[in-house]
Amino acid sequence: MEPKSTPTVEHAAAKHCYEILDDGTAIGRTEYVPADGGEEKDRIFYHTEVDDAYAGQGLASILVRQALDDTIAAGLTIVPVCPYIKTWLKNHEEYQQHASPVRREHLQAVRQLAGS
């Protein structure tokens, strides 16, 4: 399905995600565990998806680029637990300096969030 309008990306901070919208309707999202506000400056991205009806149009890349740009602008480090973001970073070398390797505590944070 072709988008009705030019898709836009919005940060839904209360839901800990970025959403890509078509004419105001969310058609995809990338979810993260927020930085804890202390010394930890990691934003752990763990899931990205775009509605199947919009697949194959590069919308996930648009979504992820905006989410990562915002993360970098906020002074946070990208932690790519999400397979899509991990692959995206490999293809966009200019973002790799802002990424941190996935550590055990990152995976634990994702598991805790899923359990809540």
C-alpha positions in Angstrom: 0.0 0.0 0.0 1.3 3.4 -0.9 1.2 6.0 1.9 -1.6 8.6 1.7 0.8 11.4 2.5 4.5 11.9 3.1 5.3 9.7 6.2 6.4 11.6 9.3 8.3 10.3 12.3 7.3 11.3 15.8 8.9 10.5 19.2 6.3 9.0 21.5 8.5 9.4 24.6 5.8 8.3 27.0 5.6 4.9 25.1 9.4 4.7 24.7 9.2 4.5 20.9 9.4 6.4 17.6 6.4 6.0 15.3 6.2 6.5 11.6 2.9 8.0 10.6 0.9 8.1 7.4 -1.8 10.8 7.5 -1.7 10.7 11.3 -2.0 6.9 11.6 0.9 4.9 13.0 2.2 2.4 10.5 5.4 1.5 12.2 7.5 1.9 15.3 10.9 1.3 16.8 10.9 0.7 20.5 13.6 1.3 23.1 14.5 1.1 26.7 15.2 4.6 27.8 18.5 5.8 29.5 18.0 5.6 33.2 18.9 9.2 33.9 21.9 8.3 35.9 25.4 7.7 34.5 24.0 5.3 32.0 23.6 7.1 28.7 22.4 4.2 26.5 19.2 4.1 24.6 18.6 0.4 23.9 16.6 -0.3 20.7 15.1 -3.7 20.8 12.2 -3.9 18.3 11.4 -2.3 14.9 8.4 -3.0 12.7 6.4 -1.5 9.9 2.9 -2.7 9.0 3.1 -5.4 6.4 0.9 -3.4 4.0 3.7 -0.8 3.8 6.6 -3.2 3.5 9.3 -2.7 0.9 9.1 1.1 0.7 12.1 2.0 2.8 9.9 3.3 5.7 11.8 1.4 8.4 15.0 3.1 7.3 13.3 6.5 7.4 12.0 5.7 10.9 15.3 4.4 12.2 17.4 7.2 10.8 15.2 9.8 12.6 15.2 7.8 15.9 19.0 7.4 15.8 19.5 11.1 14.8 17.4 12.1 17.8 19.3 9.7 20.1 22.6 11.2 19.0 21.3 14.7 19.4 20.3 13.9 22.9 23.8 12.8 23.7 22.8 9.2 24.1 24.5 6.0 22.8 22.7 3.6 20.5 22.6 0.0 21.7 21.3 -2.2 18.8 19.6 -5.2 20.3 17.1 -5.0 17.5 18.3 -7.1 14.5 17.0 -4.5 12.0 18.9 -1.6 13.7 22.0 -3.8 14.0 22.0 -4.4 10.3 21.1 -0.8 9.5 24.1 0.4 11.5 26.4 -1.9 9.5 25.2 -0.2 6.3 25.6 3.3 7.7 29.1 3.7 8.9 28.7 7.3 9.9 26.4 6.2 12.8 28.7 3.4 14.1 30.7 5.7 16.3 27.6 6.5 18.3 26.8 2.8 18.9 27.8 0.6 21.8 28.2 -3.2 21.8 25.3 -5.0 23.4 26.1 -6.1 26.9 24.4 -8.5 29.3 22.9 -5.6 31.3 21.3 -4.3 28.1 19.6 -7.6 27.5 18.5 -7.7 31.1 16.9 -4.3 30.8 15.0 -5.4 27.7 13.8 -8.6 29.6 12.7 -6.5 32.6 10.7 -4.2 30.4 9.1 -7.2 28.7 8.2 -8.6 32.1 6.5 -5.5 33.3 
